[in-house]
Amino acid sequence: MYMMMYMAKALRTQIYLTPEQRRALDVRARSEDRTMADLVREAIDRFLGTPADPRTALDATFGALPGMSVPNRGEWERG
């Protein structure tokens, strides 16, 4: 999906990465079955504050605190 959104109006851009950055991007791209360009575009969108799809954000955080216990209202301290 991300690829289709960008490729119709994408501009080729060259950037320079340190060897460590390139290795880390390669590892992440392989582990997520994505392209390096896709990861770079996502990072730029986040940096620029482009709003994310709410479903993506919910999916990424669902179950983040599975052991969390919430006290019932009768146990709340008020003061």
MOVEN-V403782 format. One line per field, one symbol per residue. ss: DSSP state (H for helix, E for strand, C for the rest). phi: phi as a letter, one per 40 degrees, with the letter a starting at -180 (. if undefined). burial: # if it has 9 or more other C-alpha atoms within 8 Angstrom, else .. A space follows every 10 residues. Layout:
ss = ???
phi = ???
burial = ???
This chain:
ss = CHHHHHHCCC CCCCCCCCHH HHHHHHHHHH HHCCCHHHHH HHHHHHHHCC CCCHHHHHHH HCCCCCCCCC CCHHHCCCC
phi = .dccccccbc bcbbbbbcdc ccccccccdc cbfbcccccc ccccdcccgc dccdcccccc bdgcbcccbb ccdccccbi
burial = .......... .......... .#..##..## ...#.#.##. ....##.... ......#... .......... .........
